[in-house]
Amino acid sequence: MIDPVDDSGILSREYSMLLVGARVLVADDCMVTQAMLQASLSEWGIEVVSATDGHQALEILTSPNPPRLALLDWVMPGFNGPEVCRRVRHQKADRYVYMLLLTSMGDKEHLIKGLKSGADDYLFKPFDPDELKLRLQAGARVVALQEELEKKTAIIQEKNQELEKHNQFVREAFGRFVTDEVAQQLLDTPEGLRLGGESRTVTVLMSDLRGFTPMSDK
């Protein structure tokens, strides 16, 4: 029996690379926690954006180019962590932000409340650096997939705009000779625009409209 290949090391390096150059918001009013988080994140190649209260955190996360990952303390001045999550989700921003709540309270109802507010994950205080890194990597994977989806959506929207311009041109060009209904049929069945095939039908319609002998009779 052949043992499966253990590629956990390769995957770990691949996931770690997702964090290099990433921007992460750290929102916590405790300077000790801020310093600890910044030290760990900087070591992993992460650019840290800091906030010391919920108002600052909300302003940063709803800006035109927000960090795509956020560590939010549950209890802090201004808005607490869950309220920041709730307000960010309510904004329905074009760019998705992956938010983790930092908390020292581990009861089930507490955690459910946090997740219902719009948080993606949570991390218990005092945090373990290895666990923090793994959870950030998970968030980075989600963000990477979301960015890929955003790019594909933008391409589809661009293609749809090009198609609509093309269709409008066809409507205007054929609209001088045929009814809107016939022009729409040509758009619905593009093969009718090819030489041969259904193009003969168009010629007949145009000839009939102008009172000439149908080309099909020749």
C-alpha positions in Angstrom: 0.0 0.0 0.0 1.3 3.4 -1.0 1.2 6.1 1.7 -0.4 9.3 0.7 2.0 12.2 0.1 2.2 14.6 3.1 2.1 18.0 1.6 1.2 19.8 4.8 4.5 21.6 4.8 3.9 22.9 1.2 0.4 24.0 2.0 1.6 25.8 5.2 4.2 27.8 3.2 1.6 28.5 0.5 -0.9 29.8 3.1 1.8 31.8 4.9 2.5 33.6 1.6 -1.1 34.8 1.6 -0.3 36.9 4.6 2.9 38.6 3.3 2.0 42.2 2.3 -1.6 41.8 3.6 -3.1 44.8 5.5 -4.7 43.9 8.8 -6.6 46.2 11.1 -5.9 45.7 14.8 -8.6 47.5 16.9 -7.9 47.2 20.7 -7.7 49.9 23.4 -5.2 47.8 25.4 -1.7 49.0 24.4 -0.1 45.8 25.6 -2.4 43.7 23.4 -1.8 46.1 20.5 2.0 45.7 20.9 1.8 41.9 21.1 -0.4 41.7 18.0 1.7 44.1 16.0 4.9 42.2 16.9 3.5 38.9 15.6 1.8 40.3 12.5 4.9 42.3 11.5 7.0 39.2 11.8 4.8 37.5 9.3 5.1 40.3 6.8 1.8 41.9 7.5 1.1 45.6 7.3 -0.7 46.6 10.5 -3.3 49.4 10.7 -4.2 50.4 14.2 -7.3 51.7 16.0 -7.9 52.2 19.7 -11.7 52.4 19.6 -14.7 51.3 17.7 -15.3 54.6 16.0 -11.8 54.6 14.5 -12.2 50.9 13.5 -15.5 51.5 11.7 -14.1 54.6 9.9 -11.2 52.5 8.6 -13.2 49.5 7.6 -15.8 51.6 5.7 -13.1 53.6 3.8 -12.7 53.2 0.0 -9.7 50.9 0.4 -10.0 49.1 3.8 -7.8 46.3 5.1 -9.4 43.1 4.1 -8.6 41.4 7.4 -9.5 42.8 10.9 -8.9 41.8 14.5 -11.5 43.5 16.7 -11.6 43.6 20.5 -15.0 42.7 21.8 -14.9 45.4 24.5 -13.5 48.8 23.6 -14.5 52.4 23.7 -17.1 53.7 21.3 -18.6 50.8 19.4 -17.7 47.4 20.7 -16.5 44.7 18.4 -19.8 43.1 17.5 -21.3 46.5 16.8 -18.5 47.4 14.4 -19.1 44.1 12.6 -22.8 44.8 12.4 -22.3 48.3 11.0 -19.7 47.1 8.5 -22.0 44.4 7.2 -24.9 46.9 7.0 -22.8 49.1 4.7 -22.8 46.2 2.2 -19.4 47.4 0.8 -18.1 46.1 -2.5 -15.0 44.7 -0.9 -15.5 42.0 1.7 -13.7 42.4 5.0 -12.9 39.2 7.0 -13.4 40.1 10.7 -12.2 38.2 13.8 -13.4 39.1 17.3 -10.9 39.0 20.2 -12.6 37.9 23.4 -11.9 36.5 26.8 -15.5 35.2 27.2 -16.1 31.7 25.9 -19.7 30.9 26.7 -21.8 29.6 23.8 -24.4 32.4 23.9 -21.6 35.0 23.8 -19.9 33.5 20.8 -23.2 33.0 18.9 -24.0 36.7 19.5 -20.7 37.7 18.0 -21.1 35.5 14.9 -24.6 36.8 14.4 -23.3 40.3 14.4 -21.4 39.6 11.2 -18.0 38.4 12.5 -16.4 35.6 10.5 -14.4 34.1 13.4 -13.2 34.7 16.9 -10.0 34.3 19.0 -9.8 33.8 22.7 -7.6 36.0 24.9 -4.8 35.4 25.8 -4.2 34.3 22.2 -1.7 31.8 21.0 0.5 33.1 18.1 0.2 29.9 16.2 -3.6 29.8 16.4 -3.7 33.5 15.5 -1.6 32.8 12.4 -3.8 29.9 11.3 -7.0 31.8 11.7 -5.6 34.7 9.7 -4.5 32.3 7.0 -8.0 31.0 6.8 -9.3 34.5 6.5 -6.7 35.3 3.8 -7.9 32.3 1.8 -11.4 33.6 2.0 -10.4 37.1 0.9 -8.3 35.7 -2.0 -11.3 33.7 -3.2 -13.5 36.8 -2.8 -11.0 38.9 -4.8 -11.0 36.4 -7.6 -14.8 36.4 -7.6 -14.7 40.2 -7.8 -12.4 40.1 -10.8 -14.5 37.6 -12.6 -17.7 39.6 -11.8 -16.0 42.8 -13.2 -15.1 40.9 -16.4 -18.7 39.6 -16.8 -20.1 43.1 -16.3 -17.7 44.5 -18.9 -18.7 41.8 -21.4 -22.3 42.4 -20.8 -21.8 46.1 -21.5 -20.0 45.3 -24.7 -22.8 42.9 -25.7 -25.5 45.5 -25.0 -23.6 48.0 -27.2 -23.4 45.4 -30.0 -27.1 44.5 -29.6 -28.1 48.2 -29.8 -26.1 48.6 -33.0 -27.8 45.6 -34.5 -31.2 47.0 -33.5 -30.5 50.4 -35.0 -29.0 48.9 -38.2 -31.8 46.4 -38.9 -34.5 48.7 -37.5 -34.4 50.7 -40.8 -35.6 47.6 -42.7 -37.4 45.3 -40.4 -39.6 45.5 -37.3 -38.3 45.6 -33.8 -39.7 42.0 -33.3 -37.7 40.7 -36.2 -34.5 42.5 -35.1 -34.9 41.0 -31.7 -35.3 37.5 -33.2 -32.0 38.0 -35.0 -30.4 38.9 -31.7 -31.9 35.9 -30.0 -30.7 33.6 -32.8 -27.3 34.9 -33.8 -26.9 32.2 -36.5 -29.4 34.2 -38.5 -26.8 36.9 -39.1 -24.4 34.5 -40.8 -24.2 34.3 -44.6 -26.5 31.5 -45.8 -28.6 29.8 -43.3 -31.4 32.2 -42.1 -30.0 35.3 -43.9 -32.3 34.3 -46.8 -35.3 34.9 -44.6 -34.2 38.5 -43.9 -33.7 39.1 -47.6 -37.3 38.0 -48.3 -38.7 40.2 -45.6 -36.8 43.2 -46.8 -37.9 42.6 -50.4 -41.5 42.2 -49.4 -41.4 45.4 -47.4 -40.0 47.3 -50.4 -42.3 45.7 -52.8 -39.7 43.9 -54.8 -39.7 40.3 -56.1 -38.5 38.0 -53.3 -34.9 37.0 -53.9 -35.9 33.4 -53.0 -37.9 33.2 -56.3 -34.8 33.9 -58.4 
